[in-house]
Amino acid sequence: MKYNDLSVNRNTRPTRAGRGISAGKGKTAGRGTKGQKARTGHRKMPAGFMGGQRAIMQAIPKLKGFKSLHAKAQVVYTDRLNDLAGKVDNFTLADKGLIENPYASVKVITRGELTSKIELSTQFASKTAIKAIEQAGGSFTKVVVPQRMAKKVEE
């Protein structure tokens, strides 16, 4: 006998439910007796359907409000930028402690006076903040959020 001589035919036929009591799965065809699941079309019940009574998702209490998965921008006010000069980006702001994470988006908002000349490169700035930066002799450029560098795995 060789492997390629083996017979690959099934030994048993597929069961045919509901074809008489001698077939093994006759009469109720493995559905039990009576009830909603014994009737035809029982697989079309919606998820959470509980036999006509209040569904589980209607019964449990809900939390109020809405929680956004979108990360909010870190806010920096213009009067805090007076201590800085030259080129200012996310990493400069993080070094000075004005933001927590340099890899998150930053928005500059007007508050107080801006006297120092800076070249600001962040993700967002209000119109009045851009105006205040330009009046102080600086400029604003919109940049994308810096990405973290992937760590190299040593072999």
Secondary structure, DSSP 8 states (H G I E B T S, - for coil): --GGGS----SS----TTS-GGGSS-TTTTS-SSSGGGSTTGGG--TT-BTTB--HHHHS---SS----S---EEEEGGGGGG--EEE-HHHHHHTTS-S-TTS-EEEE--S---S-EEEEESEE-HHHHHHHHHTT-EEEE-------------
